Amino acid sequence: MEDARKLMKLILDPTTMEILDLAIKEKMYPSQIAGRMNKSKSLVVTKLNELESYGIVKSSFARKGRSIVKKFELQDEEITIHVNFIHGAVKIREKKRNKKVTIKPSERVRELLR
């Protein structure tokens, strides 16, 4: 249940939506995203790592000057989130790859909507 709650909270967060809007357009470094949003880099990195853990964005490593840093991009242009109230599970389906990620919460998803 906690995973489902975290995912819904993450997706509905205005900062996350702004990050996803930028990630649709091009691969970007967290510092680039933070600069365009006028937000702290640590906030952006935290959100990107959470999105990556759910398979919503993906990262690759790139050289930037003398450093090697992560660049992020949207995994797919569209995802669908299915909520199963009877079994208490959330499934994420990506449009292009038709890949499913199942989150098995410890409690029923109904509690999420209370």
Residue pairs with C-beta under 8 A, 6 or more apart in sequence:
1 88
1 105
1 106
1 107
1 108
1 109
1 111
1 112
2 105
2 106
2 107
3 90
3 103
3 104
3 105
4 83
4 88
4 89
4 90
4 103
4 105
4 109
4 112
5 105
5 112
6 50
7 54
7 81
7 90
7 92
7 103
8 90
8 112
10 16
10 47
10 50
10 51
10 54
11 81
13 47
15 37
15 39
15 43
15 47
16 47
16 51
18 37
19 33
19 37
19 44
19 47
19 48
19 51
20 51
20 56
20 57
20 74
22 28
22 33
22 36
22 37
23 33
23 57
23 72
23 73
23 74
24 74
24 77
26 73
27 60
27 62
27 71
27 72
27 73
28 71
28 72
28 73
29 62
29 64
29 69
29 70
29 71
29 72
30 41
30 44
30 45
30 48
30 69
30 70
30 72
31 41
33 39
33 44
33 48
33 72
34 40
34 41
34 43
34 44
37 44
48 57
48 59
48 72
51 57
51 72
52 58
52 59
52 72
54 92
54 101
54 103
55 75
55 92
55 94
55 99
55 101
56 74
56 75
56 79
56 92
57 72
57 73
57 74
57 75
58 72
58 73
58 74
58 75
59 70
59 71
59 72
59 73
60 70
60 71
60 73
61 68
61 69
61 70
61 71
62 68
62 69
62 70
62 71
63 69
75 94
76 94
76 95
76 96
76 97
77 95
77 96
78 94
78 95
79 92
79 93
79 94
79 95
80 92
80 93
80 95
81 90
81 91
81 92
81 93
82 90
82 91
82 92
82 93
83 89
83 90
83 109
83 112
84 90
84 91
84 109
85 108
85 109
85 110
88 104
88 105
88 107
88 108
88 109
88 110
89 102
89 103
89 104
89 105
89 109
90 102
90 103
90 105
90 109
91 100
91 101
91 102
91 103
92 100
92 101
92 103
93 99
93 100
105 112
